[in-house]
Each structure stands twice: as structure tokens, then as C-alpha cells.
């Protein structure tokens, strides 16, 4: 079945990806290959103090989103923004699929899906209508 909408909730350890339409939903869970660690910069230590993106993790999320044309990216902390930055650098042709980026703590899968359906219903109403 064809799904044009998708929502991703991600943190540094895993991503929940839902592709859906009004009647159907497909769910996937992607685990980070090397979960990000909090890296603190200390005086006298070489390095920037920033963890590096998990390319395989982000690639897995992009693969799970394949086929959906509109994406809502959610999650706590900075992982969602790092994923969007990753898309801008590594897959700029997919940038126009990101319709929204929202902070969201730790919803249940059901809460996430309800939120995403409401988001896309509102977003679809805002699209210009053809005359």
C-alpha cells in the first residue's frame, strides 16, 4: 500500500519510523549502530568535544522513509537536528520532503501516530488548492 506521509521519532539510541495514510500504517524501529555518547570538552584534551554522526544509523532512517514524500521529524534533544543537518549535507535532494521538525519527549507509538496524523491534516489544509 502507498504511504505519502511519514513521521520519525529519534534519539541517540533508536528511531521509530511510521509511514501511514488514513487507514494503514507501517512501523519500523532502527537501532543506532554506535549510540552517541555525551562528549564533554575538557581543558587540555585534543578534539572538539562533539560526537560524530552515526552515518549508518541515519542511512537506515532514510531507507525506512523510502517512498514517503512528506516527513515529520521529531524527538528530544539534538538528534533530530543532527539528522536534518545530515540530510542537508549528504542527501540535499531529500530536503524538500521534510515538512516539519518538532521537539517531542518520549511518546508512545500511538501518541506519536495521532500527533503525526493531526500535523499532516493541518499541513495539507495549508497547501494551495488548484483552481
LINFENNOR-V520968 format. One record per pair of residues at least 24 apart in sequence whose ideal C-beta (glycine too) atoms are under 10 Angstrom apart, sorted by sequence separation. I is the first residue (numbers start at 0). J is the second residue. D is the distance in whole Angstrom. If there is no record, write none. Layout:
BEGIN
i	j	d
I	J	D
I	J	D
END
This chain:
BEGIN
i	j	d
0	24	10
10	34	9
11	35	4
31	55	8
32	56	5
57	81	8
61	85	9
72	96	10
79	103	8
98	122	6
0	25	8
10	35	9
11	36	8
31	56	4
53	78	9
56	81	10
57	82	6
60	85	9
61	86	8
70	95	10
72	97	6
98	123	10
11	37	9
29	55	10
30	56	8
31	57	9
32	58	10
52	78	10
56	82	9
60	86	9
69	95	9
70	96	5
71	97	8
72	98	9
73	99	8
74	100	9
76	102	8
29	56	7
32	59	8
50	77	10
57	84	10
58	85	9
68	95	9
69	96	6
70	97	5
71	98	6
72	99	7
73	100	8
74	101	9
75	102	7
98	125	10
29	57	9
31	59	9
53	81	9
57	85	5
61	89	9
65	93	10
68	96	6
69	97	8
70	98	6
71	99	5
72	100	5
73	101	5
74	102	7
75	103	7
76	104	10
29	58	10
30	59	8
31	60	10
52	81	6
53	82	10
56	85	9
57	86	8
61	90	6
64	93	8
67	96	7
69	98	5
70	99	8
71	100	8
72	101	8
73	102	7
74	103	6
75	104	5
29	59	4
51	81	10
52	82	8
68	98	9
69	99	9
70	100	9
71	101	7
73	103	4
74	104	9
75	105	7
29	60	6
50	81	9
54	85	8
58	89	8
72	103	10
73	104	10
74	105	9
27	59	9
29	61	10
49	81	10
52	84	8
53	85	9
57	89	8
58	90	9
61	93	7
64	96	8
71	103	10
74	106	10
27	60	9
29	62	9
52	85	6
57	90	9
64	97	10
73	106	8
29	63	6
27	62	9
28	63	9
54	89	8
61	96	10
27	63	5
52	88	9
26	63	10
27	64	9
52	89	9
74	111	10
25	63	9
73	111	7
11	50	8
37	76	10
71	111	9
25	66	9
35	76	9
73	114	8
11	53	8
14	56	7
25	67	10
35	77	9
73	115	8
13	56	9
14	57	9
16	59	9
35	78	7
71	114	8
12	56	9
16	60	6
34	78	10
71	115	5
11	56	9
14	59	8
15	60	10
16	61	10
18	63	8
70	115	10
73	118	9
14	60	5
16	62	9
17	63	9
18	64	7
35	81	8
9	56	9
16	63	4
17	64	10
18	65	9
20	67	10
31	78	9
71	118	5
9	57	9
15	63	10
16	64	6
18	66	7
19	67	9
71	119	7
14	63	8
18	67	5
69	118	10
14	64	10
17	67	9
69	119	7
9	60	7
16	67	9
71	122	8
18	70	10
7	60	6
69	122	7
7	61	10
16	70	9
17	71	9
69	123	9
5	60	10
7	63	8
7	64	7
5	63	8
6	64	10
14	72	10
15	73	9
5	64	5
15	74	9
5	65	9
7	67	10
14	74	8
5	66	8
6	67	9
2	64	10
5	67	4
3	66	8
4	67	6
5	68	9
6	69	10
7	70	7
8	71	9
9	72	7
11	74	9
2	66	7
3	67	6
4	68	8
5	69	7
6	70	7
7	71	7
8	72	9
9	73	8
10	74	5
11	75	9
14	78	8
1	66	7
2	67	6
3	68	5
4	69	5
5	70	5
6	71	4
7	72	5
8	73	5
9	74	5
10	75	6
11	76	7
13	78	10
14	79	10
1	67	9
2	68	9
3	69	6
4	70	8
5	71	7
6	72	8
7	73	7
8	74	5
9	75	9
10	76	6
11	77	8
12	78	9
1	68	10
2	69	10
4	71	8
5	72	9
6	73	7
7	74	8
8	75	9
9	76	9
10	77	9
11	78	5
10	78	5
14	82	8
9	78	5
10	79	8
8	78	10
9	79	6
11	81	9
8	79	8
7	79	8
9	81	9
9	82	6
7	82	8
28	108	9
26	108	7
24	108	9
26	111	10
26	112	9
24	112	6
7	97	10
5	96	8
15	106	9
17	108	8
24	115	9
6	98	10
15	107	10
24	116	9
5	98	10
6	99	9
7	100	10
8	101	10
15	108	6
19	112	7
4	98	9
9	103	10
10	104	10
17	111	7
6	101	10
8	103	6
10	105	8
17	112	6
21	116	8
8	104	10
15	111	7
19	115	7
20	116	9
6	103	10
8	105	8
15	112	10
19	116	7
8	106	7
17	115	7
21	119	10
17	116	10
20	119	10
21	120	9
8	108	9
19	119	9
8	110	10
8	111	5
7	111	9
8	112	10
6	111	6
6	112	7
8	114	9
8	115	9
6	114	8
7	115	9
6	115	4
5	115	8
6	116	9
4	115	7
4	116	8
6	118	8
6	119	8
4	118	9
5	119	9
4	119	5
3	119	9
4	120	10
4	122	9
4	123	9
3	123	10
END
